[in-house]
Amino acid sequence: MAISTKARQMRSEGLDVVDFGVGEPDFDTPNYIKEAAIAAVKEGFTKYTPPSGIPELKAAIVEKFRRDNNLEYTPAQIAVSCGAKHSIYNILQAVCDPGDEVIFAAPYWVSYIEMVKLAGGKPVIIETSPAENYCMSPESIEKAVTEKTKVLILNTPSNPTGTVYDLEGLRGVAELAVKNKFYVISDEVYEKLMYDGRRHYSIAMLGDGIKNITITVNGVSKTYAMTGWRIGYAAGPEDVIDAVTRIQSHNTSNPTSISQRAALQALTGPQDDVETMRAEFEERRDYIASRFDEIETVSYVRPQGAFYIFPDVSTNYGKTFKEKRIENSMHLADYLLGEAQVAVVPGCAFGYNNCIRLSFATSVEKIGTGLNRIKQALSNLK
Ligand SMILES: Cc1ncc(COP(=O)(O)O)c(C=O)c1O
C-alpha cells in the first residue's frame, strides 16, 4: 500500500512511473459479458437475490466444475460471494474456532494471514524455497500439523510466485489432510492462466476422501478480466457451504444481482477470449523472464501460471546508493521507485524478504522500459 500510494503521488506530479504492482489483468472485460449486465439492468434485475447466488449461476458453476475440473457438485454445495477474497474470508469464519491453526506456505498471498487472524485463527506458516518451486512438501506439512490444525490453504497457481503444484505434490497434501482430518481451502483463481501447455489440477479431484474436506475457491476476476465486478465462488461440503451462506446473509446478503448475470454469461458464453488473454500473458512471461536473465544479481523461478514473477534480489542487500544502504525488500522497492520510477511490491508483504513481485499484466512495451530501468538501477548499487 505504501509503495502504491507513493507511485500514485509521483504519477500525479507528472512522473512517468512504470507500475508492476497491480494484481489485475490490464484487459477490459469482454463485451458480451458487459452486454449481459446491461441487459440485466434494463430488464430490472436490480433487486435482492438469494444470499448464496441465483440458481442459474449456481447451475453454471456446477457445470464449470464438471467441465473443467472433473468435479461433481450439487447446487447446495455452491456459494457465490463478492469475490474469491470474500469466499475465503467466509469459509475461514465458518470453520475456524478461536485458536485453531491454519497452515499455508510463505511466500503467501497477502490476505491469507489477515483473514486467518480475523477469524480468530492462528497462522502457521511453512517457509518454502525456490528449490521446492515454492511448494509445501508433505514432510514440512507433517511437521507443522498439530491437534489444533483446522485448515490448510493451498494456492495453485500461486500469487506471488506463479508456481504450480504438480499431481504428486497435490497427492501428498491430500493424503495428509485425510489422515489428519483438516480442511483444505484450495484457491484456484489463476487456474486458467497456465503456461507451457501445463494443465491445472484441483486437489478435490483426487478422490472422495479429499473432496469431502476440500472447499474449492474460484472466481471470474482473473479469468475474464472482471476484478471490479466482485464475483467469486466456493464449492465444498454442504455443511460448510450452509454456514458460509448464513454468515454471508448477515453481512453482505447476496453478491450484486447485475454482476451475477455478468458472471453467468462469462461462464456459459464463448471462452475464446480467455485463451487470447492467456496466450498474451504467456508471451509477456517469456519476455519478462528473458529480460531478468540479463541481470546477473537476480535469480527467479520461472512462473508456470498466474501473471507474476518473483525474482530473488537478495544479493543486492548490503549494497549502497548515495550512502543509503539497501538492507531488505522494502528498501529495494523504495529505491526502485525513487531512483528508477518503477513500482514493484516488496517480498516482505508476502512473508518472503529475499524477493520482489512484479505483475506482468502490463504491455510488453512497458515491461521493456521497466526492465531497462531496473537493470540500470541495480548496476548503480555499490
Ligand atoms: C491468490 C488470490 N486469491 C484470491 C484473490 C481474490 O480475487 P477476487 O476477490 O478478485 O475474486 C486474489 C486476488 O488478487 C489472489 O491473488
The ligand as an ORCA input file, in Angstrom:
! r2SCAN-3c Opt
* xyz 0 1
  C      -4.311    -15.814     -4.711
  C      -5.511    -14.954     -4.773
  N      -6.667    -15.407     -4.263
  C      -7.784    -14.673     -4.291
  C      -7.797    -13.422     -4.854
  C      -9.075    -12.633     -4.810
  O      -9.683    -12.437     -6.041
  P     -11.124    -11.784     -6.137
  O     -11.591    -11.427     -4.776
  O     -10.982    -10.598     -7.028
  O     -12.000    -12.839     -6.761
  C      -6.619    -12.889     -5.392
  C      -6.585    -11.514     -5.930
  O      -5.561    -10.881     -6.070
  C      -5.452    -13.682     -5.366
  O      -4.299    -13.242     -5.874
*
